[in-house]
Amino acid sequence: MSFMATSTRSIPAFVVAGLSLVLAVATGVAWLGQPLRLVHLLTIIGLGMITGVSWMQAVLRARQERSSRTGGPAA
């Protein structure tokens, strides 16, 4: 795996991904010990999906910036 340098334009995308991950974990920890309800399950699934999508967008943005900087395809 090669090192992926991030520029200042892709850093906010990684911050959003990190914040959504922290929010998902904090929500799950806050609900420990409570009875599982459908709204809890759907919320955790939704927060996990938001985390995954924001992470992939951040990675894609970083790869696009790296490929535009080097002039070649990002592999």
Helices and strands as residue ranges (DSSP letters): H 11-30, H 38-70
